Amino acid sequence: MIAAIKPAGSNTRGLLAYLYGPGQHDEHNDPHIVAGFAMLGMPDPGRDQDATLTQLAHHLDEPVHLRNSEFGRMVADHVWHCPVRTAPTDRNLSDAEWADIAQRIVEAAGIAPPGDDLACRWIAVRHADDHIHILATTVREDGRRPKLHDSGIRVGDACRQIEKDYGLRQLKKGDRTAERRPSQAEMHKAERLGWEQTSRAWLQDRIRAAIPHASSAEELLAYLEADGIAVKPRRGPSGDLLGYAVGRPGDLNKDGEQIFHSGGRIAPDLALPKLEARLETTAPEEHPTARRNRPTTPWHQATDALDTLHTGMADDTHAQAQITALGELIEATAQKAPTHLQAELLTASKAFARAQRSQIRAENQAADTLRKAARDIAHTATGPDGSALAALLTALVWATIVAGRWHEAKGHAHQVEAARQTLHHLKTAADDALTPVVDSLATRQPTDQARRTLAHDVRAAIPDHADRILTDPAWPALSTVLADAEAGGHKPHQLLKEAAAQRELTTARQPARVLLTRIQHTSRNPALNPRAEAARLRSTMGTQPFSWRRQPPLSPSHVTPAELRQQGRR
């Protein structure tokens, strides 16, 4: 059940004309009052031929007129309007049931508290099987205004209880993180112009798509403007950015002027302060050794960066930051993925938007590594090879599972559902990306003797899941990856243990596939032979003449003590 409190109005008679009229598409049927502040003597144009809408409006507005005459000024925005609708799968409720529901909602909102004889005047009009409209005038009989602060939250809580009491479809409790629902006017305008989305929904998708490309709010607005979106920044006297609004091309008002929407009204996490906190964090300086050992492509780098999400979930503020950055990485991956995977991944990114935000404040600097990985992918000019993409998508699946579990532990019902929907689309995309990789690996699987040896490694390294791994259709491909890794100097037993530690396998549908992508990623470079590396260093340093012009300056933090001693002898 959804109760959507509308912005306050000032024309009681005009709203009644809509409620008792034919509707936008002749959908109103038998409009009549099912409940009200005082049913006895209430004029109901739907049941009494002599009653008029003007009489009913005057009846409801009487306390408003008395207050206006007493204080000498008009009360503005005194019309409270709340449509209440059941789900399409719910049964049709009787007038008596709707009357009880209306009474409970006005009590929860503060329009008519229980036992208050001086409460506001209100009625509930039914003109369809699946919904009613509650109209109230927000001046009490004693001339005071009702206390309606946070009424939406209280009404939502009342609806959740009503759903239980009447056996209706049970929705999740609101948490004040949802974007605003589109109004009827917005939906009708989109339909009239042939748009698939309302302007605010369209703008939200464009802003989220731009976030991985920007490292500041100014960059984000410039990117949006270059993309053809109307941007209206709000600046202080110093030129500092104080706010922003954006407009969809072709979305004009009756005077032909561009309609703008502020970021915070598009979605709560797109307000300027929250965007600045996300985009303008300062990443710690990277160690030269880290730069030297960085993965060769942004796709490998992103897969490695997802490990920081798993280890950063103990602190709630860090976990929220990691999940927010995870959404940016999913969006960047969707934009750069092969064409046949983009639709599924873009749907996953859109679904994850709700999971990105909660009431927990994010310590955004904790997610710098993940956010940088998203930007690197957004800025790369080359697409991934099949195995790199499969590894990243598999890592994104597991990261989304981790995010969903964290939200579930915190009681974030809407975010859990968003993560579940995202997971469905990510798994589909990951399966599509991995299938050709598995098929290719299976065509060159090792010998029977080698497979038996590798199977022994599996049983020794992951005994609890060995049977499922060895009977998985992807086992031949996994055996090929393990054989390739062993040829590169890696130890299959160690690789299996490390991969299993990265992702629990109990819930994995195909554990061999999970291990395959992880091991293929971690073993892509040949393992270093410590003795050979030491010999190479000794040979290189012993044969090259020393030159202050050719040698870079040495720092004790970047070389070993043995290397320092060798330089001293020179």
C-alpha positions as CSV (number, residue, x, y, z in Angstrom):
1,M,0.0,0.0,0.0
2,I,1.3,3.4,-1.0
3,A,0.2,6.7,0.6
4,A,1.7,9.5,-1.4
5,I,1.3,12.9,0.4
6,K,1.2,15.6,-2.3
7,P,2.6,19.1,-2.0
8,A,0.1,21.4,-0.2
9,G,-2.4,23.2,-2.4
10,S,-4.8,26.2,-1.9
11,N,-7.8,25.3,-4.0
12,T,-10.2,22.9,-2.2
13,R,-12.9,23.3,-4.9
14,G,-10.5,22.6,-7.7
15,L,-9.3,19.4,-6.1
16,L,-12.8,18.2,-5.5
17,A,-13.6,18.9,-9.2
18,Y,-10.9,16.4,-10.1
19,L,-11.9,13.8,-7.6
20,Y,-15.6,13.9,-8.7
21,G,-14.8,14.4,-12.3
22,P,-14.2,11.8,-15.1
23,G,-10.5,11.8,-14.6
24,Q,-7.7,12.3,-17.2
25,H,-8.8,9.3,-19.3
26,D,-12.4,8.7,-18.0
27,E,-11.0,6.3,-15.4
28,H,-13.1,7.6,-12.4
29,N,-16.1,5.5,-11.6
30,D,-18.8,6.2,-9.0
31,P,-17.0,8.9,-7.0
32,H,-18.3,9.1,-3.4
33,I,-17.2,9.7,0.2
34,V,-16.3,6.6,2.2
35,A,-15.2,8.4,5.4
36,G,-14.8,11.9,6.8
37,F,-14.5,14.0,10.0
38,A,-18.3,14.0,10.5
39,M,-20.3,11.9,8.1
40,L,-23.6,13.1,9.5
41,G,-24.8,16.1,7.4
42,M,-21.8,15.9,5.0
43,P,-22.8,17.0,1.5
44,D,-21.7,14.2,-0.9
45,P,-22.2,15.1,-4.6
46,G,-21.7,11.5,-5.4
47,R,-24.7,10.3,-3.5
48,D,-26.9,13.4,-3.1
49,Q,-28.2,15.0,-6.3
50,D,-28.8,18.2,-4.5
51,A,-25.3,18.5,-3.1
52,T,-22.7,20.5,-5.0
53,L,-19.0,20.6,-5.0
54,T,-19.1,24.2,-3.9
55,Q,-21.1,23.3,-0.8
56,L,-18.7,20.5,0.1
57,A,-15.7,22.8,-0.4
58,H,-17.3,25.5,1.8
59,H,-18.0,22.8,4.4
60,L,-14.4,21.7,4.5
61,D,-13.0,25.3,4.3
62,E,-15.1,26.8,7.1
63,P,-12.3,26.8,9.8
64,V,-9.9,28.3,7.2
65,H,-12.4,31.2,6.5
66,L,-12.8,31.8,10.2
67,R,-9.1,32.0,10.7
68,N,-8.7,34.3,7.8
69,S,-11.3,36.7,9.1
70,E,-9.9,36.6,12.6
71,F,-6.2,37.2,11.6
72,G,-6.9,39.4,8.6
73,R,-4.7,37.5,6.3
74,M,-5.1,34.5,4.0
75,V,-3.9,31.0,5.0
76,A,-1.8,29.7,2.1
77,D,-1.4,26.1,1.1
78,H,-4.1,24.7,3.4
79,V,-5.2,21.8,1.2
80,W,-3.7,18.4,2.3
81,H,-4.0,15.7,-0.4
82,C,-3.0,12.0,0.0
83,P,-3.9,9.3,-2.5
84,V,-3.8,5.8,-1.0
85,R,-3.4,2.9,-3.4
86,T,-3.2,-0.9,-3.0
87,A,-1.0,-3.1,-5.1
88,P,-2.4,-4.6,-8.4
89,T,-2.2,-8.1,-6.9
90,D,-4.2,-7.1,-3.8
91,R,-7.9,-7.9,-3.4
92,N,-10.6,-5.2,-3.7
93,L,-11.4,-3.6,-0.4
94,S,-14.9,-2.6,0.7
95,D,-16.0,0.9,1.5
96,A,-16.0,0.0,5.2
97,E,-12.4,-1.2,4.9
98,W,-11.3,1.9,3.1
99,A,-13.0,4.0,5.7
100,D,-11.0,2.3,8.5
101,I,-7.8,2.8,6.5
102,A,-8.5,6.5,5.9
103,Q,-9.2,7.0,9.6
104,R,-5.9,5.3,10.6
105,I,-3.9,7.4,8.0
106,V,-5.3,10.8,9.1
107,E,-4.6,9.8,12.7
108,A,-1.0,8.9,11.9
109,A,-0.4,12.0,9.9
110,G,-1.6,14.3,12.6
111,I,-4.6,15.6,10.6
112,A,-7.1,14.1,13.1
113,P,-5.3,12.6,16.2
114,P,-7.4,10.0,18.1
115,G,-9.9,11.6,20.5
116,D,-9.3,15.1,19.3
117,D,-12.7,16.8,18.7
118,L,-11.1,20.0,17.4
119,A,-9.0,18.3,14.6
120,C,-8.9,19.3,11.0
121,R,-11.8,18.6,8.6
122,W,-11.2,15.8,6.1
123,I,-12.9,13.4,3.7
124,A,-11.9,10.3,1.8
125,V,-13.2,10.0,-1.7
126,R,-13.3,6.7,-3.6
127,H,-13.6,6.7,-7.4
128,A,-11.9,3.4,-8.2
129,D,-11.5,-0.1,-6.9
130,D,-7.9,0.1,-5.9
131,H,-7.5,3.6,-4.3
132,I,-8.9,6.5,-2.4
133,H,-8.0,10.2,-2.1
134,I,-7.9,11.8,1.3
135,L,-8.5,15.6,1.3
136,A,-8.1,17.7,4.4
137,T,-7.9,21.4,5.2
138,T,-5.1,22.1,7.6
139,V,-6.7,24.5,9.9
140,R,-8.2,23.0,13.1
141,E,-11.5,23.9,14.6
142,D,-9.7,26.0,17.2
143,G,-7.9,27.9,14.5
144,R,-4.5,26.4,15.0
145,R,-2.5,24.6,12.4
146,P,-1.8,20.8,12.8
147,K,1.7,19.4,13.5
148,L,2.5,17.7,10.2
149,H,6.3,17.5,10.5
150,D,7.5,14.0,9.4
151,S,3.9,13.0,8.7
152,G,5.1,11.0,5.7
153,I,7.2,8.7,7.9
154,R,4.3,8.2,10.3
155,V,1.9,7.5,7.4
156,G,4.3,5.0,5.9
157,D,4.6,3.2,9.2
158,A,0.8,3.1,9.5
159,C,0.6,1.6,5.9
160,R,3.0,-1.2,6.8
161,Q,0.8,-2.1,9.8
162,I,-2.4,-1.9,7.6
163,E,-0.8,-4.2,5.1
164,K,-0.3,-6.8,7.8
165,D,-3.8,-6.4,9.3
166,Y,-5.6,-6.7,5.9
167,G,-3.4,-9.3,4.4
168,L,-2.1,-7.0,1.6
169,R,1.2,-7.0,-0.2
170,Q,3.8,-6.0,2.4
171,L,6.2,-3.3,1.3
172,K,9.5,-2.4,3.0
173,K,9.7,0.4,5.6
174,G,10.9,3.7,4.2
175,D,14.3,5.0,5.2
176,R,14.3,8.5,3.6
177,T,16.9,7.5,1.0
178,A,14.6,7.0,-2.0
179,E,14.4,9.5,-4.9
180,R,11.1,11.4,-5.2
181,R,8.4,9.6,-7.1
182,P,7.5,11.2,-10.4
183,S,4.3,13.3,-10.3
184,Q,1.3,12.6,-12.5
185,A,2.2,15.8,-14.4
186,E,5.7,14.5,-15.1
187,M,4.5,11.1,-16.3
188,H,1.9,12.6,-18.5
189,K,4.4,15.1,-20.0
190,A,6.8,12.2,-20.8
191,E,4.0,10.3,-22.4
192,R,2.9,13.2,-24.4
193,L,6.5,13.9,-25.7
194,G,7.2,10.3,-26.4
195,W,9.9,10.0,-23.7
196,E,10.5,6.6,-22.1
197,Q,11.6,8.3,-18.8
198,T,10.5,11.4,-16.9
199,S,13.0,14.3,-17.0
200,R,14.2,13.6,-13.4
201,A,14.8,9.9,-14.1
202,W,16.6,10.7,-17.3
203,L,18.8,13.3,-15.6
204,Q,19.6,10.9,-12.8
205,D,20.9,8.3,-15.2
206,R,23.1,11.0,-16.9
207,I,24.6,12.3,-13.7
208,R,25.4,8.8,-12.4
209,A,27.0,7.9,-15.8
210,A,29.2,11.1,-15.5
211,I,30.4,10.5,-11.9
212,P,33.2,8.0,-12.8
213,H,34.6,10.5,-15.3
214,A,35.0,13.4,-12.8
215,S,37.3,14.1,-9.9
216,S,35.5,17.2,-8.7
217,A,32.1,18.8,-8.8
218,E,33.3,21.4,-11.3
219,E,34.5,18.6,-13.6
220,L,31.2,16.8,-13.3
221,L,29.2,19.9,-14.3
222,A,31.6,20.5,-17.3
223,Y,31.1,16.9,-18.4
224,L,27.3,17.1,-18.2
225,E,27.4,20.4,-20.2
226,A,29.6,18.9,-22.8
227,D,27.0,16.0,-23.0
228,G,24.3,18.5,-24.1
229,I,22.6,18.8,-20.7
230,A,21.6,22.3,-19.5
231,V,23.5,23.2,-16.4
232,K,22.8,26.1,-14.0
233,P,25.4,26.5,-11.3
234,R,24.7,28.6,-8.2
235,R,27.8,30.5,-7.1
236,G,28.7,32.7,-4.1
237,P,30.3,36.2,-4.4
238,S,33.7,34.5,-4.4
239,G,32.8,32.3,-7.3
240,D,32.6,29.2,-5.2
241,L,30.1,26.6,-6.3
242,L,27.1,26.6,-3.8
243,G,24.6,24.4,-5.7
244,Y,23.6,23.3,-9.1
245,A,20.5,22.4,-11.2
246,V,20.3,20.6,-14.5
247,G,17.7,20.5,-17.3
248,R,16.8,18.0,-20.0
249,P,17.0,19.3,-23.5
250,G,13.5,20.0,-24.7
251,D,11.9,20.1,-21.3
252,L,10.3,23.5,-21.4
253,N,7.6,25.3,-19.4
254,K,4.6,27.0,-20.9
255,D,6.6,30.1,-21.6
256,G,9.2,28.1,-23.6
257,E,11.9,28.3,-20.8
258,Q,14.1,25.5,-19.8
259,I,13.0,23.6,-16.7
260,F,15.8,22.9,-14.2
261,H,15.9,20.4,-11.3
262,S,18.4,20.6,-8.5
263,G,20.6,17.6,-7.8
264,G,19.1,17.0,-4.4
265,R,15.6,16.8,-5.8
266,I,16.7,14.3,-8.4
267,A,18.1,11.9,-5.8
268,P,19.3,12.4,-2.2
269,D,22.9,11.5,-2.9
270,L,23.2,13.8,-5.9
271,A,23.0,17.0,-3.8
272,L,26.1,19.1,-4.2
273,P,27.6,18.6,-0.7
274,K,27.4,14.8,-1.1
275,L,28.8,14.9,-4.6
276,E,31.7,17.0,-3.4
277,A,32.4,14.6,-0.5
278,R,32.5,11.7,-2.9
279,L,34.5,13.3,-5.7
280,E,37.0,15.6,-4.0
281,T,38.7,13.2,-1.6
282,T,42.5,13.2,-1.5
283,A,44.1,9.9,-2.3
284,P,47.3,9.0,-0.5
285,E,50.5,9.3,-2.5
286,E,51.3,6.0,-4.2
287,H,54.6,4.3,-3.2
288,P,57.0,3.9,-6.2
289,T,57.1,0.1,-5.6
290,A,53.3,0.0,-6.0
291,R,53.5,1.9,-9.2
292,R,56.1,-0.5,-10.5
293,N,54.0,-3.6,-9.6
294,R,50.7,-2.1,-10.7
295,P,48.6,-4.4,-12.9
296,T,49.1,-3.8,-16.6
297,T,45.5,-2.8,-17.4
298,P,42.7,-0.9,-15.6
299,W,40.6,-4.1,-15.7
300,H,43.1,-6.1,-13.6
301,Q,43.6,-3.1,-11.4
302,A,39.9,-2.9,-10.7
303,T,39.7,-6.6,-9.8
304,D,42.6,-6.1,-7.3
305,A,40.9,-3.0,-5.9
306,L,37.7,-4.9,-5.1
307,D,39.8,-6.8,-2.4
308,T,39.7,-3.5,-0.4
309,L,35.9,-3.8,-0.2
310,H,36.1,-7.2,1.5
311,T,38.6,-6.0,4.1
312,G,37.0,-2.6,4.8
313,M,33.5,-3.6,6.0
314,A,34.2,-3.7,9.7
315,D,33.8,0.1,10.1
316,D,30.3,1.2,9.0
317,T,31.5,4.5,7.6
318,H,34.2,2.8,5.6
319,A,31.7,0.1,4.4
320,Q,29.2,2.7,3.2
321,A,32.0,4.5,1.3
322,Q,33.1,1.3,-0.3
323,I,29.6,0.4,-1.4
324,T,29.1,3.8,-2.9
325,A,32.3,3.5,-4.9
326,L,31.3,0.0,-5.9
327,G,28.3,1.5,-7.7
328,E,30.6,3.8,-9.6
329,L,32.8,0.9,-10.7
330,I,29.8,-1.1,-11.9
331,E,28.7,2.0,-13.9
332,A,32.2,2.5,-15.4
333,T,32.4,-1.2,-16.3
334,A,29.0,-1.1,-18.0
335,Q,30.1,1.9,-20.2
336,K,33.3,0.2,-21.4
337,A,32.1,-3.4,-21.6
338,P,31.6,-5.1,-25.0
339,T,28.3,-4.1,-26.7
340,H,26.6,-7.5,-26.1
341,L,27.0,-7.1,-22.3
342,Q,26.2,-3.4,-21.9
343,A,22.4,-3.6,-21.6
344,E,22.6,-6.1,-18.7
345,L,25.4,-4.2,-16.9
346,L,23.7,-0.8,-17.3
347,T,20.5,-2.3,-15.8
348,A,22.7,-3.7,-12.9
349,S,24.2,-0.2,-12.4
350,K,20.8,1.5,-12.4
351,A,19.4,-1.1,-9.9
352,F,22.4,-0.6,-7.6
353,A,21.8,3.1,-7.2
354,R,19.5,2.6,-4.2
355,A,22.0,0.2,-2.6
356,Q,24.7,2.9,-2.8
357,R,23.1,5.1,-0.2
358,S,21.8,4.7,3.3
359,Q,21.5,6.9,6.5
360,I,25.0,5.9,7.5
361,R,27.6,8.6,6.8
362,A,30.3,7.5,4.4
363,E,34.0,8.1,5.1
364,N,34.7,8.6,1.4
365,Q,38.4,8.7,1.6
366,A,38.4,5.0,2.6
367,A,37.2,4.1,-0.9
368,D,39.9,6.0,-2.8
369,T,41.4,2.8,-4.3
370,L,38.0,1.6,-5.6
371,R,37.0,5.0,-6.9
372,K,40.3,5.5,-8.7
373,A,39.8,2.1,-10.4
374,A,36.4,3.2,-11.6
375,R,37.9,6.4,-13.1
376,D,40.8,4.5,-14.7
377,I,38.3,2.2,-16.5
378,A,36.1,5.2,-17.5
379,H,39.1,6.9,-19.0
380,T,40.6,3.9,-20.7
381,A,40.5,3.8,-24.5
382,T,40.9,0.0,-24.8
383,G,38.4,-2.7,-23.9
384,P,39.3,-5.8,-21.8
385,D,40.3,-9.2,-23.1
386,G,37.9,-12.0,-22.3
387,S,39.6,-13.4,-19.2
388,A,40.2,-9.9,-17.6
389,L,36.5,-9.0,-18.1
390,A,35.3,-12.3,-16.7
391,A,37.5,-11.9,-13.7
392,L,36.3,-8.4,-13.0
393,L,32.6,-9.3,-13.4
394,T,33.0,-12.4,-11.1
395,A,34.6,-10.1,-8.6
396,L,31.8,-7.6,-8.9
397,V,29.3,-10.4,-8.3
398,W,31.0,-11.3,-5.0
399,A,31.4,-7.6,-4.0
400,T,27.6,-7.1,-4.5
401,I,26.9,-10.2,-2.4
402,V,29.1,-8.7,0.4
403,A,27.3,-5.3,0.0
404,G,23.9,-7.0,0.3
405,R,24.9,-8.9,3.4
406,W,26.2,-5.7,5.0
407,H,22.9,-3.9,4.3
408,E,21.0,-6.9,5.6
409,A,22.9,-6.9,8.8
410,K,22.0,-3.2,9.2
411,G,18.3,-3.7,8.5
412,H,18.4,-1.8,5.2
413,A,15.5,-3.6,3.5
414,H,15.4,-1.4,0.3
415,Q,19.1,-1.6,-0.2
416,V,19.1,-5.4,0.2
417,E,16.4,-5.6,-2.5
418,A,18.5,-3.3,-4.8
419,A,21.5,-5.5,-4.3
420,R,19.5,-8.6,-5.0
421,Q,18.3,-7.1,-8.3
422,T,21.8,-6.0,-9.2
423,L,23.1,-9.4,-8.5
424,H,20.7,-11.0,-10.9
425,H,21.9,-8.9,-13.8
426,L,25.6,-9.1,-12.9
427,K,25.4,-12.9,-12.7
428,T,23.9,-13.0,-16.2
429,A,26.6,-10.7,-17.6
430,A,29.3,-12.7,-15.8
431,D,28.1,-16.0,-17.2
432,D,27.9,-14.6,-20.7
433,A,31.5,-13.2,-20.4
434,L,32.9,-16.4,-18.9
435,T,31.3,-19.0,-21.2
436,P,33.7,-18.4,-24.2
437,V,36.7,-18.3,-21.8
438,V,35.7,-21.7,-20.2
439,D,35.1,-23.3,-23.6
440,S,38.5,-22.1,-24.9
441,L,40.3,-23.4,-21.8
442,A,38.5,-26.8,-21.9
443,T,39.8,-27.5,-25.4
444,R,43.4,-27.7,-24.2
445,Q,43.0,-29.4,-20.8
446,P,46.1,-31.2,-19.4
447,T,46.7,-34.9,-19.5
448,D,44.9,-37.4,-17.4
449,Q,47.9,-37.8,-15.1
450,A,48.2,-34.1,-14.7
451,R,44.5,-33.7,-13.9
452,R,44.7,-36.4,-11.3
453,T,47.6,-34.6,-9.6
454,L,45.7,-31.3,-9.7
455,A,42.6,-33.0,-8.3
456,H,44.8,-34.1,-5.4
457,D,45.8,-30.5,-4.9
458,V,42.1,-29.5,-4.8
459,R,41.3,-32.1,-2.2
460,A,44.2,-31.0,-0.1
461,A,43.7,-27.3,-0.4
462,I,39.8,-27.1,-0.2
463,P,38.6,-30.4,1.2
464,D,35.1,-29.2,2.2
465,H,34.2,-28.2,-1.4
466,A,36.5,-30.6,-3.4
467,D,33.6,-32.9,-4.6
468,R,31.6,-29.9,-5.9
469,I,34.6,-28.5,-7.7
470,L,35.7,-31.7,-9.3
471,T,32.1,-32.4,-10.6
472,D,31.6,-28.9,-11.8
473,P,31.3,-28.7,-15.6
474,A,34.0,-26.0,-15.5
475,W,36.6,-28.3,-13.8
476,P,38.4,-29.1,-17.1
477,A,38.9,-25.4,-17.7
478,L,40.0,-24.9,-14.1
479,S,42.6,-27.7,-14.5
480,T,43.9,-25.9,-17.6
481,V,44.3,-22.7,-15.6
482,L,46.1,-24.5,-12.8
483,A,48.4,-26.3,-15.2
484,D,49.3,-23.0,-16.9
485,A,49.9,-21.4,-13.5
486,E,52.2,-24.3,-12.5
487,A,54.1,-23.9,-15.7
488,G,54.6,-20.2,-14.8
489,G,56.2,-21.1,-11.5
490,H,53.1,-20.9,-9.3
491,K,52.1,-23.6,-6.8
492,P,48.5,-24.8,-7.5
493,H,47.9,-25.8,-3.9
494,Q,48.7,-22.3,-2.7
495,L,46.7,-20.6,-5.5
496,L,43.7,-22.7,-4.6
497,K,43.9,-21.8,-0.9
498,E,44.3,-18.1,-1.6
499,A,41.4,-18.1,-4.0
500,A,39.1,-19.9,-1.6
501,A,40.0,-17.4,1.1
502,Q,39.0,-14.5,-1.1
503,R,35.4,-15.8,-1.6
504,E,33.5,-18.4,0.4
505,L,32.3,-21.2,-1.8
506,T,29.3,-22.5,0.1
507,T,26.9,-20.2,-1.8
508,A,28.6,-20.4,-5.1
509,R,26.5,-22.1,-7.8
510,Q,29.6,-23.2,-9.7
511,P,32.6,-23.1,-7.5
512,A,35.1,-24.2,-10.2
513,R,34.1,-21.1,-12.2
514,V,34.6,-18.9,-9.2
515,L,38.1,-20.3,-8.6
516,L,38.9,-20.2,-12.3
517,T,38.6,-16.5,-12.7
518,R,40.3,-15.7,-9.5
519,I,43.3,-18.0,-10.1
520,Q,43.6,-16.9,-13.8
521,H,43.8,-13.3,-12.5
522,T,46.3,-13.8,-9.7
523,S,48.6,-16.1,-11.8
524,R,48.6,-14.1,-15.0
525,N,52.3,-13.1,-14.4
526,P,55.0,-15.7,-14.0
527,A,56.1,-16.3,-10.4
528,L,59.4,-14.8,-9.4
529,N,62.2,-17.2,-8.6
530,P,64.0,-15.7,-5.6
531,R,67.4,-17.3,-6.4
532,A,67.2,-16.3,-10.0
533,E,66.2,-12.7,-9.2
534,A,69.0,-12.4,-6.7
535,A,71.5,-13.7,-9.2
536,R,70.2,-11.3,-11.8
537,L,70.6,-8.3,-9.5
538,R,74.1,-9.4,-8.6
539,S,75.0,-9.8,-12.2
540,T,73.5,-6.5,-13.2
541,M,75.1,-4.5,-10.4
542,G,78.5,-6.2,-10.9
543,T,78.9,-5.5,-14.6
544,Q,77.5,-2.0,-15.1
545,P,79.9,0.8,-14.3
546,F,78.7,3.2,-11.7
547,S,77.8,6.7,-12.8
548,W,76.2,9.4,-10.7
549,R,74.5,10.7,-13.9
550,R,73.0,7.4,-14.8
551,Q,72.0,6.0,-11.4
552,P,68.8,7.3,-9.7
553,P,69.2,8.5,-6.1
554,L,68.8,5.7,-3.6
555,S,66.5,5.9,-0.6
556,P,66.8,3.5,2.4
557,S,63.1,2.9,2.3
558,H,63.2,1.7,-1.4
559,V,66.2,-0.7,-1.3
560,T,67.4,-3.6,0.9
561,P,70.3,-3.3,3.3
562,A,72.3,-5.6,1.1
563,E,71.9,-3.3,-1.9
564,L,73.1,-0.3,0.3
565,R,76.2,-2.2,1.4
566,Q,76.9,-3.2,-2.3
567,Q,76.7,0.5,-3.3
568,G,79.0,1.5,-0.4
569,R,81.7,-1.0,-1.6
570,R,81.6,0.6,-5.0
